[in-house]
Amino acid sequence: MTKRQLIFLKDILKYTLTAFGGPQAHFAMMLRTFVQKRNYLSENELVELYALCQMLPGPASTQTVTAIGYKFGGMKIAIITFLIWLLPAAVMMGFAAIALSYFSSTIEVSPLLKIVEPMAVGFVAYAAYVLAEKVLKSGFAIVISIAALILTLLFHSPYLFPLLIFVGAACSALLNNDKDERKLSERLVVNVNKKKVAYFFGILIFFALLGAFINRTSFFSLPVRLFENFYRNGSLIFGGGQVLIPYMYTEFVQMKHYLTTQEFLSGYALQQIVPGPVFSFSSFLGGMAVKNSGISGKILGSFAAVLGINLPGLILILFIIPYWNVLKKITHVKNSLAGVNAVSVGFVTAAFFLLLKPIGINYLSVAVMVCTFGLLKFTKIPAALIVICGLVIGFFI
């Protein structure tokens, strides 16, 4: 490994430990750190990579950082970059799951989080606002978003999410049906390595079958099923970490009851004070899903969840980068993404209402949500500092 590569990886670590605020804030830091300060790539190259990752399912920030590593030093540096970016946040959120499951049986945790829980709902409201402001630029997008919101509230099923994503993408793609673009798309499909595509879907099918046939009393049964659940969701999530919320809440709280609403909200709030990818929330969910097992079980659950949610995005970005020069020219693809993003707005808005019900509507919760939204919208106070203040206030109230 060259000296410049070591410097690059050191910069990745510094970036990881200071990257708060989600994909948009992450991009601004990438621009400052990797383009303006170090000149690892050009501004135009970074913008193109970020656009590519926005078009793919999975964690956009993780995929972009990994793509920068790939462009800088090839596959080996890309994998190391991925691990440096992912591990600190995943370890911290896994530890939070272990600590919460342990201390909840010895002390009363809920009073400490009575400010943080409505604060988490305020974060979701702000995420819905920002995403809507960015995406809802047409009447079609607004209609698709409202339809996704209503259907998500009416039908609490994880299988609804991929269906709505497909319908939104298909409807949006039909708005532009240029013959030349269809021919270009056909050439792109022919050029894709079919063996790599088989790997992508083969992993999902293998673990889905393994989860179905493994003995449910086995120590590894739940971690295997968790991996399949998170891998499936990681293959379908567009729009950044905020879109995780309705997916995960519907499947793991409402459907499978792996954790309570209060535990879910507490983990999401605590994630706001952790630097790195928002998808590290999956580490908390995986650990809490096996909260009745020992520490080794919780660690295995966190590992299965983190690997499952991130692996599809990693595979996609490493496989698709070689085809990006062709892919970025296809307006048809961009139009499909517009529909997917509109559906995502509906999902995040639905998450606000789904999470609002369990915490209840009272003067305190409404005041906390409004204050949180206002601080995020009108000030530059870091999200981490807002959550820490909420924890301190909850301790003394």
C-alpha angles and dihedrals in degrees: 000000000000126000091248091053090052090051089049092052090047088054089050090054092049090048092049094053094049102037107113130155110050134271098320093052090042091056092053090052092048090053092051097042106035101028111027099031105032104016093219088150138355125269090246091052091051092049091050093049091048090050090051092052091049088058094053129074115249138049107339096198093048092048092048094050090047091049090052088053091049092049091047101045113357131246098328095053090043092057093046090048090051092052095046090050096045108038104063095054093040092052093048093049091045089052089049089056092050092047095047094048090048101043094042087071095049105036137023103263100173096075089056089055100040089106095038096055097060086038088060089054088051088055090052091049090052092048090053090049094050093045092047092049090052100041110029099081099134141041090248092056091049092051092048091048094050091047091052090048094052095044092048091053093046100044116041098198129126089214090066092069099065090042093054091045090053093047092047092049093046094048092047093047091053090064088073117037104161115169094219091053091050090055090049090050091051091052090049093053091049091052095051115104103249091200090062091049088052090053091053095053094031092065091053094047093045095053093041089056092042090052090050096050103034115103108265090220092058119111088234097048099091096040090052091050090045090054091052092047094050094041089053092049092044088056092055108036116108126174105044136281096315090069087061090074102072092038095050096038093052096047104035103030107028101029107029101020093218089149139004127258090250091053090047093051092045092053093047091050093048090050088065091069094050118090120226133041121003087220087074084086084082089068089060092046093049092050093047092047089066096035092133092062126076127273091275090055092050091049090050091048092051091047093049092049096047094046092045097050095045103038097076092052092047092050092047097049094047092047099042102044092085090057097044095099088062098035095055091059094061111096088186089069092049091051091053090052091054090061093046091052092049090053089049090057088056091050095051092045089051089051089059092057094041092053094041094064099061096049092048131224113272137135094270098047093045092048092049093048093048092046092048092050091046094050091050094045103042105026138051094228108139115251090234092059091049091054093046090053089050091053091050093048091047090053093057100038 
